[in-house]
Amino acid sequence: MRVETVWLGRGGQGIVTATYIVANAAVIDGFYALANPEFGAERRGAPVKAFLTIDKSPIEDQEPVKTPDVVVIFDDKLIDTMRFAIDAVKPGGHVIVNTAKSPEEMKKIIGRNDVYLVLLDAVGIALKHVGLPVPNGPLAGAFSKVMGFPRLESIKTAFETQLGKAVEENFAATKEAYETALVVPPERVEQAAKPKGVISTTSAFLTGPYEIVGWPEVSKAGAVFPGSSLFYATGGWRLEKPVIDHSKCIMCRKCWMYCPDDAVVEAWKEVQGPRGRVFRMKVIDFDYQYCKGCAVCADVCPTGAIKMVREI
Amino acid sequence: MSSGGRFAKIPVYIRGNYLVKTAIKAAEEYQGQYEYANFELPDEELFLPGHGLCASCTIGVIARHMLKVFGPDTVVINPTGCAEVSTVVYPRTNWGVPWIHVAFGNGGSVASGIEAAIKALKRRGVIDPGRRINVVVFAGDGGTADIGFQALSGMFERGHKVIYVMYDNEGYMNTGIQRSGTTPFGASATTSPAGKKVPGNVTHKKPMAAIAAAHGIPYVATANPAYVHDMVYKFKKAMEVDGPSFIHVLQSCTPGWRFEPKYAIRVLELATETGYWVNYEIERGEFRVTLPVPRRKHVKCFLQLQGRFRHLKPEEVEYIQKVIDRDVEEINRVVGREVIGPVDPSLPCLTERK
């Protein structure tokens, strides 16, 4: 028996820790495990891909997983950009998604009917028990539920060795996820069928539409077009989005001043006066395409007009 | 957008007319202190969104306002560092101005060369001699205080007209939080971890602004992005002097300082309010504190927000407070009157915002 898994998420969510915890727990249960993460720049919000292979016999190859049995997705906004990983799941495999959306909606987004779909609101569970939006503990619990290993007690021991603190809180989150994770079975499974694609190693830490530039096409001195980063929509990073109450806003523009992403913009809005006349007024609005959800605008707002609302 | 210009033809650059128009009238907010900073910031953005900086990274705030002041006629020299790896991921860039990446150690020398080349091209008539082109180095603390120090010192000594902006996040944050020359006492970094006997980093912060001032250059300043009015005023001053200028900007780093992302500006405000960071400028030898603090908060207000100081024992906090008291005394002595006041324990650490 050999189980190959891929864990997808963003830096800061605890993807690497999650694979280490599951690997340690599997080792405690008598398996062999190999966890090898793959990421680019060491910063928050950067996409991270971690591979975890669990086997009954010693693992000799250390290659990245090409066609996984299980894909664990930490952030449902990553699905569109990381679709290659879902396409690469073997028929009859599992896709574990951290989401607050309904099963029907999620099924449509995933778009595959020959895999098990496992849904849980891991961020909600983590916020309830741990107080931080780190969905690694709950997703380890969901993994344990669908695969039948590692045992929950081993996960607790792994928490003790890997985290060393907040063990009880994390284990409570794991246990709740183990009990509440929703498993949607596939409609039909053709065992002989092959997965649609493989995870290529070049797509390691990039998301979104990007092009691989071969060396003959590289411009002189590597010069690039100014402002071409506008194609990177960094809005996918956020967990919470800012929402403004225009009745409280005094247009001091402090949020605009302190926004590191130019995501606070001024827009024209049409409002109706008391006698039915329509006025156009200038209001502060957010550019959700680029907002990373850091909540600095909500913190600097002197009147409390900006509130953060959970998005996933 | 300013009228026409080189970027008028580039479709992705223009984000429409909905760009914010704002007037930074600092004099209204800080009466009696900021009469000189009464100018408007342009509405054009030259540091565009889509970059890969961490959520709430204040490099974005510094670079946005820096380019608003300097305008499109600017050449940015960016030695290796956080700003370089996260803003320019080939084949994309989010700088709307000419930008060059150089090695960690030679920001100052490349800037000298570019400045000399512009001078030569102006003499030959290739570039209009009346055109003002700003040469700006945007370097981190590693590229300035540690690795790039000799290039910086040489640039000051030769007197090139270059604006050197150093964003100081007090460590090598991009490579995984190693200590640098500007890491303060007591901060825990991966190469200066806090243990039972050693409280993290044991050395003190390198006074880069004072070192730059010792070269005798026309303009040196320290700035804090939480006080944008003060910061943009200093950028403007640096742009107008004839000769090298150096601006040391404090920058909060979410993963390195280990605070919640939403406190990015709050922690910087506390740095000035506790006297840990003093905003001053030295213009041709004249020392002036641009942001007086009548009553200081205790330094524990600044330290307790950050995870890198969480291990400190009370006596170590008191030691840091004593060092700050000594520095403040020195600044008051240089100015000749009390600009940074005494510690007032009755001040609340975090003023609750609605």
Interface residues (C-beta under 8 A of the other chain):
Chain A: G12 A41 E42 R43 R44 G45 A46 E211 V213 G222 V224 F225 P226 G227 S228 S229 L230 F231 Y232 A233 T234 W237 R238 R253 W256 M257 Y258 C259 P260 D261 D262 A263 V264 V265 E266 A267 W268 D287 Q289 Y290 K292 G293 C294 A295 V296 A298 D299 V300 C301 P302 T303 G304
Chain B: F7 I10 V12 Y13 R15 Y18 L19 V20 K21 T22 I24 E45 F47 L48 P49 G50 H51 G52 L53 C54 A55 S56 C57 T58 I59 G60 V61 R64 H65 C82 V85 S86 T87 V88 V89 Y90 P91 R92 T93 N94 W95 G96 V97 W99 N174 T175 G176 P225 A226 V228 T254 P255 P261 K262 Y263 A264 I265 R266 R353 K354
